[in-house]
Amino acid sequence: MAGGPHVAYRDETFDAANGFVRRLRRRGRPAEPRGRRSGARGAWSLALVLARLPHLTLTPSTSPGGRAIADYLRSRRYGVPVNRLAQTVLPIPPTVEDYLRGRRRQAVRTNIRRAREAGVTCRPLRIGDECALLGVPVELISHPGDAWWGAFDARGRTLALAIVSLDGEWAMLNALKSRSHLARYLLHTEIVSFLAASGVRRLLVNGGAGLVLDDGLRYFQRRLGYEVVHVRLGRAYAATERRDREVPPLAA
């Protein structure tokens, strides 16, 4: 199974695996209204996805952003590193013009043009600015050194907020809250522009396990160019994890 072609985010196989996992999470069992045959197809699709998704290796630094990314990736549930399997990641090209080029970005270009025509603007924020208006739990999703952006309508009212941790060629999107889908497209593009100019080449989504995202988020991410990959921590972090899991000997 592992020797076959990679499974892509847009594949029907991925959609079937996503539906299977989400039904399991809702019901705690694989039963489906369409019967066992559909459940077996979902389970097989999940096995294919887990076996055939491509891998990326990430070695965070000791910077605040690097520690935030490392903490996210090292999180475990029942001993499983759940935040490394089927994670959504956006490849960042050298320029935002490269990012917006081509037929696949037509909808993105259309939406950001409409946002600008409607008077929507984006700007960096100081940590904490206007977050209360969007109900963002800052203490849960913000880390020291994070970059914040906001999108605003023509009257200066907050429409969207984003928070990103930065670490060299990697960044992690911790939040993207929005009241307007046009503002969300424009704000995301402004973030891509900033990241491209800063030398970032991959944007990881905090909480972006593709196998559990709803249809709306998957649709949005696919339009924006996100991919799904398994993420590996570099050797230095792998060695640290092994030491952390070792059980200390009992005192004599």
Buried (B, 14 or more C-beta within 10 A) or exposed (E): EEEEEEBBBEBEBBBBBBBBBBBBEEEEEBEBEEEEEBBEBBBBBBEBBBEBBEEBEBBBEEBBBBBBBBEBBBEEEEEEBBBBBBBBBBEBBEEBEEBBEEEEBEEBBEBBEBBEEBEBBBEEBEBEBBBEBBEBEBEEBBBEBBBBBBBBBEEEEBBBBBBBBBBBEBBBBBBBBBBBBBBBBBBBBBBBBBBBEEEBBBBBBBBBBBBBBEEEBBEBBBBBBBBBBBBBBEEEBEEEBEEEEEEEEEEE
